[in-house]
Amino acid sequence: MGLKQEPFVVAQSFSVVDPYDPDDPNIIDLSNTLDPKTVATVDVCVKNPQKTQVSIDSMAQIAVGATQSSETFKVTYEIMRNGTTIATINDEMDYVPTGSFPDAGRHTNFPNFPVLDNNPSAGINTYDLVCTRLSATSFIFVASRSLKATVFTL
């Protein structure tokens, strides 16, 4: 009698107390437009790809240190498997300051999305969460974030 194979989980996460603290080593600066940054990575070993599904869950805290004026900023989130994009979200947000500065000049967004990978390759699969700043004049940071892969054998 063999062991019953249950789903297993692989995860990487980073916690940031103050997403506007540039000295925090876990903050990733998206200062350069169109410069993709890998913000989290997990490796999954797949033995039988025909009978395996990988559920990917991700979250990224996007912190925008805007000026006192309104603006629109755009960030793309990609889930990649072995360097190939398997899911993309284009996030466009309008920022309108309220209250008094400096708090009026801050905005935080928590985009997340699940992806089901029905076609993993045999062997080690590297899943990456990649963020790219597409536009904005403000400072944009990736603060707390996580990437979780749950592997199901069918």
N, C-alpha and C positions, 0 to 999 in steps of 0.2 A: 504494500500500500504506500503510495507516494504522498508527498505533501500537497495540499490544495494550494494552487497559486491564487493569491489574492492581488488586487490592485496594489501597486506600490507608488510612492510619491517621492519626487526629488524636487527640492525648492532652494531658491536663493532669495534672501531679502535683506534690505538695508533700512534702518530706522534713522530718522533725522528729527531732532527736537525742534530746531528753528530752521525752516527752509530758506531763510534769508541771511543765514550766517555763512559768509563766503569762506570762513576758516574751517568749517566742518569738512573733514576729508571724505565724507559720504555724499556730498553734494556734487553734481555734475553740471558744469556750466555749458549751456547751449548758446554761447555767445556768437559763434560763427554760423551764419545762414548757410544751409545746404551741407553742413558737415555732420553726417550721421554719427551718433554715439551709442555704443552698446552699453546699456545700463544694467542689465542682468543676464545671466547665462546659466543654463542647466544642461547636463549631459545625461542621456538616457540610453541604456543598452537594450537593443531589440534583438531577440533570438529568432522569432518567427514573424516576419512582417505581415504575412497574409492573415494572421490571427491576432494582430495587435492594433490597438487604438491608443493614441496619446492625447489626453485632454490637457490643454495648456490654459492656465489662468494667469493673467498679468494685471498689475496695477502700477501706476507711476504718478507721484505727486508732482505736478507742474506748478512751480512758483514763479510768478511774474512780478518783478519789481518795476512797475510802470511809473511814468511821470504823472503829473497832476492832470494831464489831458487824456481825452478818450482815444482809444486806438483799437485796432483789430490785430490779433496775433494768431499765427498758424503753426501747428506742430503735427508732424506725421509720426505715428506709432506703427512699427512693423514687428511681426513675429516671424523669425527666420529659422529655417531648419537647414543646417549644414551650409549656410551662406545664401540660401535661396528663400525669398520672401514667400510665405504661405498665407499671410493675412496682413492687411493694411487698414488703418483708420486715419483719415485726414480730419484733424480737429481744428476748427476755426472758431475763435471766441472773440466777442466784442467786450472790451474793457471800458467801463465808465466809472471813474473814481467817485467815491462818496465819502463823507466825513472829512476829517482833518488829516493833513500830511504828517508823518509818513505812512500811517495805516491806510490812508486813502490811496496811496500809490502801490498797493499790494493786492494781488489776486492769487488764489490757489485753486487748482483744478485737480480732480482725481480720476482721470480716464482709466477705464479697465475694460477688458473684453475677453471672453472665453473663445477658444479655438479648438476644434476637434480634428486631429491629424489622423486620417484614415490610411495614409500611405507612408509610414515611416520606413526607412531603409534598414536592412539587416546590419547589425553592428552598433557602434556608438553614433548617436544622433545628438548634435549640439543645437539646442534651441536658444535663440537670443531675442531679447527685447531691445529694439533699436529705436531711438528717438531722434528726430531731425527737425530743427527749427527752419520753417519755410519763410516766415516774415515776422517782423515786429521791430520796433525801435527800442524796446525795453530790454531789461536784463531778464533772461529766462533760465531757470534752473530746474533740474530733476532732483528731487529730494528723496523722501521715503519711496521705496519701490520694491516690488517682488515679482518673481516669476516661478510658477509652480507647474510641474508636469506630473500628471497622474496616469500611470500606464495600466491599461486593461488588456488582459489576454482573453480572447473570445472563445 
